[in-house]
């Protein structure tokens, strides 16, 4: 599950597991990432167990908004695992003309 954390007052980190390729595909080319770390890559293998993307804390709201709009993921204010949000009643009626 995607996880947001705050390792310092100036940074936000997004940790993605090996099953979250779709999220990585969307966010990896965004210019705000200052560092990327690969976890669990075995020599000669293309598979990894996870990726940690680090950005300046000022991009936190943008990262949260992209993950919410694209993947319906909502994160606790203090960070933690993302939870899929359920669309509220009336969401579809706003998109579909009557």
C-alpha positions as CSV (number, residue, x, y, z in Angstrom):
1,X,0.0,0.0,0.0
2,X,1.2,3.5,-0.8
3,X,2.6,5.3,2.3
4,X,3.3,9.0,2.9
5,X,5.8,9.9,5.6
6,X,7.6,13.0,6.9
7,X,11.3,12.1,7.7
8,X,12.1,15.8,8.4
9,X,10.2,19.1,8.7
10,X,11.4,19.9,5.1
11,X,10.6,16.6,3.3
12,X,7.8,14.3,2.4
13,X,8.3,10.7,1.2
14,X,6.0,8.5,-0.9
15,X,6.8,4.8,-0.5
16,X,5.4,2.5,-3.1
17,X,5.4,-1.3,-3.0
18,X,6.0,-3.6,-5.9
19,X,2.3,-3.9,-6.7
20,X,1.9,-0.1,-7.2
21,X,3.3,0.2,-10.7
22,X,0.3,2.2,-11.8
23,X,1.0,4.9,-9.2
24,X,4.7,5.0,-10.0
25,X,3.9,5.4,-13.7
26,X,1.8,8.5,-13.0
27,X,4.1,10.3,-10.5
28,X,7.6,9.3,-11.5
29,X,8.1,12.0,-14.1
30,X,6.9,14.8,-11.9
31,X,9.6,17.4,-11.4
32,X,9.3,17.9,-7.7
33,X,11.0,14.6,-6.6
34,X,14.5,15.4,-5.2
35,X,15.5,11.8,-4.6
36,X,14.5,8.3,-5.5
37,X,15.6,5.1,-3.7
38,X,15.0,1.6,-4.9
39,X,14.5,-1.2,-2.3
40,X,15.1,-4.9,-2.6
41,X,16.7,-5.2,-6.0
42,X,18.6,-8.4,-6.5
43,X,21.6,-8.4,-8.7
44,X,20.6,-9.2,-12.3
45,X,16.9,-8.7,-11.5
46,X,14.6,-6.0,-12.8
47,X,12.1,-6.5,-10.0
48,X,12.2,-4.4,-6.8
49,X,10.3,-4.7,-3.6
50,X,9.7,-0.9,-3.3
51,X,10.5,2.6,-4.3
52,X,10.8,5.7,-2.0
53,X,10.3,9.1,-3.7
54,X,11.3,12.2,-1.7
55,X,10.2,15.8,-2.3
56,X,10.1,19.1,-0.5
57,X,7.4,19.4,2.1
58,X,5.8,22.2,0.1
59,X,4.6,19.7,-2.5
60,X,2.6,17.6,0.0
61,X,-0.8,19.0,-0.9
62,X,-0.1,18.5,-4.6
63,X,1.0,14.9,-4.1
64,X,-2.1,14.1,-2.0
65,X,-4.4,15.7,-4.6
66,X,-2.9,13.7,-7.5
67,X,-3.1,10.4,-5.5
68,X,-6.7,11.2,-4.5
69,X,-7.9,12.2,-8.0
70,X,-6.1,9.5,-9.9
71,X,-6.3,6.5,-7.4
72,X,-8.9,7.6,-4.8
73,X,-6.3,7.3,-2.1
74,X,-6.6,9.4,1.1
75,X,-3.8,9.7,3.6
76,X,-4.0,10.6,7.3
77,X,-2.8,14.2,8.0
78,X,0.2,13.0,10.0
79,X,1.1,10.5,7.2
80,X,0.7,6.8,7.0
81,X,-0.9,4.2,4.6
82,X,-3.3,5.4,1.9
83,X,-6.9,4.3,2.2
84,X,-9.2,4.1,-0.8
85,X,-12.0,6.7,-0.5
86,X,-15.5,5.8,-1.5
87,X,-17.3,8.3,-3.7
88,X,-20.1,10.0,-1.8
89,X,-23.7,10.0,-2.9
90,X,-24.4,12.3,-5.8
91,X,-20.9,12.1,-7.2
92,X,-22.1,10.5,-10.4
93,X,-25.0,12.8,-10.9
94,X,-22.6,15.8,-11.1
95,X,-20.8,14.2,-14.0
96,X,-23.8,12.9,-15.9
97,X,-26.1,15.5,-17.4
98,X,-29.8,14.9,-16.8
